[in-house]
Amino acid sequence: LIIKGDEYFWNNVRNLYFIQKKDLAKLRKSPESNAWGMSPPTVNAYYTPSKNQIVFPAGILQAPFYDQEYPKSLNFGAMGVVMGHELTHGFDDQGREYDKFGNLRPWWNNRSIENFNVQTKCFINQYSSYKLQDDHVDGKQTLGENIADNGGLKSAYHAYLDWVGHHTPERPLPTLNLTHQQLFFLGFAQVWCSSSTAEADHLQILTDPHSPAKYRVIGTLSNSKEFAENYGCAKNSRMNPVHKCEVW
């Protein structure tokens, strides 16, 4: 792979060509069950339904997602939610189609599927109401990631409460005047703090299965009754609507 300092566009073209050749070389060969889909320094994580596998590269196991010296509330709110997110993918609109061996074999009964579809309509409508500039988020396109965000937050919060129940209470952080339960949600929101151009936002809404960062925070937290309780959000306010969406 040839990379030149003054050829940004062609570097990308050559990189795509290089990856394509690498992928085609694997054609008709036995799949490598232990091969990773991301390199170790990548700040990301993924779930592969065909392998029933979750991977957390070393790159994401650092601040702001995780740090040994951080309060557990922040670690559970950031990295804990990522772990819960990937776990929940096994039970989203695509993951539910694969069994524990990674085979494409639906394993839910018809009643479960019907109830699941009813619950997911709420998410589709909720996220479709969000917009950036003139573009509405596609609630169907982002459904799996939205289910994973909401399920991941809920499971990580209960995991944190379980940890609290078995350990000495953590000391509060100075000057912030926030409880550790509040810090949990703040830690979650913090990892999605970002800046992007209008063009990048437009491209993401058209092509990305994830909701924009802003709505990964607003959408998920507004569905959490625990968030509303800890931050004292007024009933039926923007962040504490009476009707909340929930699958898991």
N, C-alpha and C positions, 0 to 999 in steps of 0.2 A: 504494500500500500504506500503510494507516494504522496507525501504532504508537502506543500510549498507555502512559504510564508506570505506570498502575495497573490495567492489564487484561492480565495475563500470559496467561491462558487464551484470551481473544478475540484477542489478538495472534497466537497460534498458529493459531487457526481462520482468521483473515483471511489469514495468510501461506500456509496450505495452499490456500485458495480462489484466491489470487493466482497461485500456482505452477500450479495446475490449469488456470486460464484461459490462462496463458501457454503451457502444453503443448498444449492443445487448439487454440490459434491456429495451431500448426504442422501440424495435420492436413491431409493430402493435398498438402502443399508438399514440394518437394525438400529432402532433408536437407542440413544445412550441415556439410560435411566438416571445416571448420576450427573449428567451435564447441567450446568447452570445457565439460565437465560440472561443473567446479568453478571458483569465483572465485579470483583470484590469492592472496589472503591465507589461503586454506584450508590447514590443516595436515593434509594427506592426499595420497594419490596413487591412480591407478587405471589399469587396462588395459581397453580396449574391444575385445572380439573382433570386432565387426562393422566396426570401422575398422582393426583391427590396430594400435592406437595406445596408447602409454603417455604419461601426463601427470603431471608433477611440478610442482604450483603453487609459486610463490615462497615461500609460507608455510611449507612444510616444509623449505626450504633454510636452516635456522637451528638453533641449539642447541635441544634436545640431539641433533638428527639430523645436523646438519652445521655446522661452523664452520671457516673458513680457518685459524684459529690452533690448532685441535685437532690432536693427533697423528693421523696417518693411520689408525692402528689403530682409534681411536674412530669416525672418519668412515666407514671401511669397515664397521665393525660395526653402525653405525646406519643411515646413509643408503645405504650400499652394499647392505645386506640389503634395504632397501625397494626399491631398483632391481632386485635379483635376484628379489625377491618378485613384482613386477609383470611382469617378463620371464617368470617361470615360469608365470604365469597363461595364457600362450599355449599351454601344454602340460599344463594340468590337465584335469579331467573335462569342463569346458565349452569352454575355449579350443581343445582339440584338434579340436572340431567345425567350426572355421572355418579357411578357407585364408588364404594370405598377403594376399589382396585383401579379406578381411573377409566373404567369402561363406560361407553355411552349407553347406559342402561337406566332408564327412569326407575326410581325405587320408592317413590311416594304413591300413596293410594289416591284415588280420584277426589275424595273429599278434601284431602290436604291441598291438592293442586287447586281446587275451586276456591278454598278459603284463602290460599296464598294470592291468587289472582285478584280477589276482592280487595285484600289489604294493599296490594301494590298499586292499584288504581289511585289511591290516596297520594302516594309518592309521585306518580306520573303527573297528576293535576297540580300538586304543590310546586314541584320544581319547574313545570312548564309556565308557571305564573311569574317566574323570575326573568329579568332581562338585563342586559348590558347594552348601553346605547339603544339601538333599534332591534337588537337580536334577542329573541326569547330562547331560554334554555330548552332543549329538547328532553322532556321528561321520560320518554321511552328510551332514547339513546343512552341516557345517563342512569337508567333504572338500577342496574346491577351495582354500580359504584355508590349510588345514594343509599341503597339497602345496606351495603357494607359499611358506609360511614356511620349510619344510624345504629346499626347493630354493634359495630365496633366500639362506639362511645359508651353504649349501655353496658356491654360486657366488661369493658375496662373499668368503668366506674364501680361496678359491683365487685370487681376483683380488688380494686383499691380499698373499698370498705372492708373486704375480707382481710386484707393485709393489716389495716388499722386495728381490726379486732384482735389481732394476734401479736401486736407490737406496742411498744411505748409510744405515746403520742409525740409527733414531731414538733419541734419548736417552731413558732411562727417566724416568717421572714420579717426583718425589721422594716419599718416605715410604710409598708404596703397596706397594712390594716385589712388583710384578706385572710380568710380561713383557708385551711388546706383543701377543703372541698371546693372552695371557689378557685383556688390555684389549679386544681385538676382541670377545670373547664378552661381556664386562662391558658394553661399549657397546651391544650388541644388547639385553641384558636391561634396561638402564637406561631405554630409551625406552618400555618397557611398564610401568614403575613407576606405579601408580595406586591410587586408592581409590574404592570404590563401595558403595552400600547393598545390602542383601539383596534389596530389591525390584528394583533395577536389574539385579542379577545374574540374578534369575529371568527378567526380561523379555528380557535378552540371550540366555540359553540357549534361550528359546522362539522368538526371532525373528531373531537375528543369524547370518549365515553365518560369522562369525569365532568362534574359540574365545575364552573369557575370557582376559584379559591374562596371568594367572598361568600358564595352560597353554600359551599361545603361547610362553612362555619354557621352562617345564619340559618340555613335549612335544618341542619342537624341539631343545633342547640335549641331551636324553637320547638322541636319535637320532644325535648327532654324535660319532663316534669321536675327532675332532680335539679337541673340547671335553674329553672324558674324559682324553685324553693330556695336554693342557696343564694341567689342574687335578688330575691324579693321582687320578681317581675310582676307587675300588676296583671290581674286576670284579664284575658282577652286583649292584651297588648301585643305588639308586633312579635316580641320574643316569647310570649306565653299565650298563644291562641288556645281557645277552648277545645277545638278539634285538632288533635295531634295525629300524625301518621306513625304507624308502628307495624313492623312485621315480626321482628324477633325481640 
